[in-house]
Amino acid sequence: MKTQLSERGQVVIPKKIRETIRVSKGDEFEVDIVGDSIVLKPIRRFKAQKWQDYSGIGGDIVDSYLEDKKKEKKHENVYP
């Protein structure tokens, strides 16, 4: 598959590839250089839909959840 670099340095990942590796808008990637190639690795994070998803898990993940909620709240109050 082919894609093209835009004037702003953006590259579109073809839909078939996005679906295959299950990534969507807003997902973050680790970017590496291997030889003369650019490698994008999706950063996978656990996202709970409700607080019950966190029951019985370690404190680090709960802390991460609380930090994510603080960031979401902070962004909600920012006007464009």
C-alpha positions in Angstrom: 0.0 0.0 0.0 1.1 3.5 -0.7 0.5 6.8 1.2 1.9 10.3 0.9 3.4 12.8 3.3 1.4 16.1 3.5 2.8 19.6 3.7 2.3 19.5 7.5 4.2 16.3 7.8 1.2 14.0 8.3 0.8 10.5 6.9 -2.5 8.7 6.5 -2.5 5.1 7.7 -4.8 3.3 5.2 -8.1 2.1 6.6 -7.4 -1.6 6.1 -4.2 -1.3 8.2 -6.0 0.7 10.9 -8.7 -1.9 11.1 -6.2 -4.8 11.1 -4.3 -3.4 14.1 -7.4 -1.9 15.7 -6.4 1.7 16.0 -8.6 4.8 15.7 -8.7 8.6 16.0 -6.8 9.8 19.0 -4.7 6.7 19.6 -1.1 7.3 20.4 1.9 5.7 18.8 5.6 5.1 19.7 7.7 6.2 16.7 11.1 4.5 16.1 13.6 4.4 13.3 14.9 1.0 12.2 17.6 1.4 9.5 15.9 3.6 6.9 12.4 2.7 8.0 9.9 4.4 10.3 8.1 2.1 12.7 4.8 3.1 14.4 3.8 1.0 17.4 0.4 1.7 19.0 0.5 2.5 22.7 -2.1 0.2 24.3 -3.7 1.5 27.5 -6.5 0.0 29.5 -9.6 2.2 29.3 -12.4 1.3 31.7 -15.9 2.2 30.9 -17.0 2.3 34.5 -15.4 2.1 37.9 -16.3 -1.5 38.4 -13.8 -2.4 35.6 -11.1 -1.5 38.1 -12.3 -3.6 41.0 -9.7 -6.1 42.2 -6.7 -4.6 40.3 -3.5 -2.9 41.4 -3.3 0.6 42.8 -1.1 1.8 39.9 -3.9 1.3 37.4 -6.4 3.0 39.6 -4.0 6.0 40.0 -3.6 6.1 36.2 -7.4 6.1 35.8 -7.7 9.0 38.3 -5.0 10.9 36.5 -6.8 10.3 33.1 -10.1 11.6 34.6 -8.3 14.8 35.9 -6.9 15.4 32.4 -10.3 14.9 30.8 -11.9 17.3 33.3 -9.1 19.9 32.6 -9.7 19.6 28.8 -13.5 20.0 29.2 -13.1 23.5 30.7 -10.8 24.8 28.0 -12.3 26.9 25.2 -10.9 26.6 21.7 
